Amino acid sequence: MASLPRFAVSDPVERIHAALDEHGAVIVDGLLDQPLLSQLNGDVDPLLARADPHMNHLNPVLDAFFGTCVRHVTGLAGKSRAFAENVMCHPLLLGLCDRVLLPGCAGYQLNLGHLMDRGPGAEAQWPHRDEDVWVHCPRPHPELQLATVVALVDFHRGNGATYVVPGSHRWPRDRVATEAETAHAEMPAGSAVIYLGSTIHGGGANSTADDWRRGFHLSYTLGWLRTEENNVLAVPPSVARELSPLARRLVGYGVHDAIADMGGYLGMLDMRDPALLLESGEL
């Protein structure tokens, strides 16, 4: 059985990034402290109580991918201020984004903030690379995404801990992982498995009788790509106005300004930066 490099949240970001670049994934313990965990779980408890694991997804492929034993809460940046400010804007995650994503863009953005509560009977997701949502991006290309699954409860193999294939970010596209090449991100609540969009991984099977595996799937992408989740609709102006400038920019209230790189800009409104329109009350 393979394993993943493991770090404390206090370890230097340069060391964590070096291991992420080499292995394609790492585990960071203590990303969230106990008071923040309690606040986040309190924020999502009533939302999960209303979530239907038998929901119809976007299409039949996603119906098969998620199955009928997983509860979802999407658009988290618009539903939990603690998530938007303390998870999405976590200094370690953004420090890794600086190193992984900025070589390919002038600024990165939130791709999606999504809670998945994998219940008893949930089958393992098939192995996949998250970057394949942008399958039309010609290869070779820079890293398109940095992702993490953050544990809100203890993750173990029985309740469906995320599995990852270390080194697969450098594999040929047709190579299939063996069980011996696969690692399971078993970790306590508050820890996170962080991986590249090019790394093979998936949600594990939940073989328990009554143990729901609750965790955030949070990812960031290049500022010039279309995001999986429509974050400006998920976080409307009335909500975004209450967030910090950094959180607003990450959810799409800003421009991707590549003028300094001899490029152009994306995401303007009325020839202006939406962040300024939001601050002035015009948006």
N, C-alpha and C positions, 0 to 999 in steps of 0.2 A: 504494500500500500504506500502510495506517495504521501508526502507531507508538504506543508507550506511554511515558509519563513514566518516567524512570529516576533512581534515587536510590542513595546509599550507605547502609549500615546505620547509619552515624554521623550521618546527617542528622536534623534535628529531626522528631519524630513529627508535630508540627503541620503541617509542610510536606508530609509524605507523606500525611497524612490529607486535606489540602486538595486535593491532586491526585487522590487516590482518590475523593473526593466528586465532583469535576468530571468525571473520565474513566471512573470505574467500575472501573479497574484500574491498577496500577503494577508496575514491576519494581524490586526492591531487591537490589543486588549485595552479596555478602559477608555474607549473613545468618548463614551457618555457616562457621566457620574450618576450616582443613585438618585439624587433629587431631580435631575433632568429626566431620567428614566421614568420616575413616578409621574412627573408632569406630562410627559409624552403619552404614557399609557392611559392616563386620565383623559387626555384630549381625544384619543382614538376609541376608547371603550364604547361610548354611545354611538359612534359611527359604525363600529363593527357589529353592534347589536342590531343595526338596521340592514347590514349587508347580507345579500342573498348568494350563497355559494352556487346556486343553480342558475344564476343570471345568464342571459344570452350575451356573449361577447361580440366583438366587432365583426367576426366572421367565423365559419365553421372550423377553420384551422386553429384559431385561438380557443374556441370551445374545447377542442381536443387537447391543446397545449396546457390549459389551466385545469380542465376537468370540472367536477361538480363538488369538490371538497375544499375549495379555497375561497376565503372571503377577501374582498378587495376594498380598499379605500384609496381613491385616486386624488390627484390634485392637492396633495398634502400642504403645499406652501400656502394655499388659500384657505385651509381648514385648521391649521395649527400654527400659531405664531411661534411657539417653541421650536417646531420643526424648521420653519423658514429662517429664523434667526440663529438657532443654536446647532442645527444639524446641517442644513443646506450651506450655511456660511461658516462651517467649522474650519478653523485655521489650517489644520492638517490636511483636510480634503482639498481646500483651495491651494495649499502649497504644492500638493501633488498635481493638481490641475495645471498650475503654472508650468511645471516641468514636463508634463505629458502632452498637454494640449496647445499651449502657446506657440510651440514651434510651427503649428499649422494654421494659426489664425491670429487676428488682432485682439480677440477677446472670446472667452468661452461663456456658455450659458447652461442653465439647467435643462436637461433633457426630459426627465420626469422624476417625480417624487411619488412613490406608490407603495402602499402597505399591502403585504400579502400575509394572510393568516392561513397557513397550510394545516388543514384538519386531518383527523384520523381517516385513513383510506385514500388520501391524496397520493396519486402515482407520481413517480419521478418524471420531471420534464425531460424531453429528449435533449441530448447534448447540442449546444448551440453557441454561436458567437453573437453577442449583442450588436456588433457593428453591422451585421447582415441586414438590419432594417434599412441601411443605406447601400443595398447590394449593387445599385447602379453607379456607385462611385468607382471610377476606374482604379485598378491596381497596377503598380504599387501606389499606396497612398500613406499619408501620415496616420498616426493613431487618431481615430475619430471620436473615441469615447473613453471616459474613465467612469467606472461604476463601483458601487459598494452595496453589500447587503448588511444592514446593521441589526443586530439581535436585540429585540425588546424583551425576550425571554431566553433562557438557556437553550442553545442549539446543540443537539446531539444527533447521531446518525439515525436513531430510532424515530425521532420526530421530524426528520426531513432536512437536516442540515444541508446547506448548499454544498454541492460537490464541484470541484475545480480540477482541471488538468494542467498542472504546472508545465511550463515550457511550450504549451500548444500555440502560443502567440507567434512562434517562429516555425511552426510546422507547415508542410504542404497542405493545401486545402482538402485533399482527399484522404489524409491520414486519419484513421479511426483509433481512438484511445482504448487501451485495455483497462481492466479493473486495477491492475498493478500500477498503472500510470495515473490513477485518479486519487485525489485527496478529498477528504470530507472536512468542512470548516466547522468542527466542533468547538464551541466557544461560549463563555458565559454572557448573560445579558449585559449590554453596554459595549460589547466588542463588535468588530466589523471585519468582514472579509472584503478586501479591496482588489479589484482586478481590471485589466485592460479590456476594451471592447473586442479585441482580437483573440481573447483567451476563451477556450472551450469550458463550459460550465453548465449547471442546471440546478433547479430545485430538487432536493431529494425526496424519496418516498416517505410518507408518514405511516409507520406500521404500528403505532401505539393505539390504545383503546380510547384515550380521552385527553391527549396532550396536543394542544394547538401550538404550532410553531409560528410565532408572530415576529415579523421583521420588516424594516423599511428596505425597499429597493430604490436607491437614489443614484442617478447618473447625470453626468455633464457631457456636453459635446461642443464641437467647434461652433463659433458664433455665426458662421455663414451657412450652416446646415439647418434644414427643417427638423424640428424636434418631434419626438414620438407623441408627446402630450402637448396639446395647445395651451401653453401655460398662461397666455394673456387672457384667455377665456376662463381658465381655472382660477386665476387670481385677477379679478376685475379691478378697475381703477379704484373703486371705493375701498377695497381691501389693500391693494398695493400702496395706497397713500399712507397707510399706517405702518408700513415696513421701512426698514433702514434703506438708505440709498444703495448699499451693496446688494441687499436682498432683492430690491426692485430691479436692478440691472440683471441679476441672474435669471429672473423669471421673464425677462423680455422687454422691460421698460427702459430701453436705451438703444443706441445704434451700434452696429459693428463697423467701427471706423478704421478703415485701412488706408487712409490718405497718406499717413507717414510711410507706408510701404509701397507707395506709388499706385495704390488701388483706389477703391471708392468706398461708399458707405451703404449700409443696408438697414432697413427697419425705421426709416424716418417717417414723420407725420407732419404734413403741411410744411415740408422742407426744414423741419426742426427736430431736435432730439426729444422723444417722448418723455424722457426723464424730466426735462425742463418744463414741459407742458403739464406734467403731473404736479410738480412743485408749485407752479404758478396758479394751479386751480383751473387751467384751461382744458384739462383732460379729466 
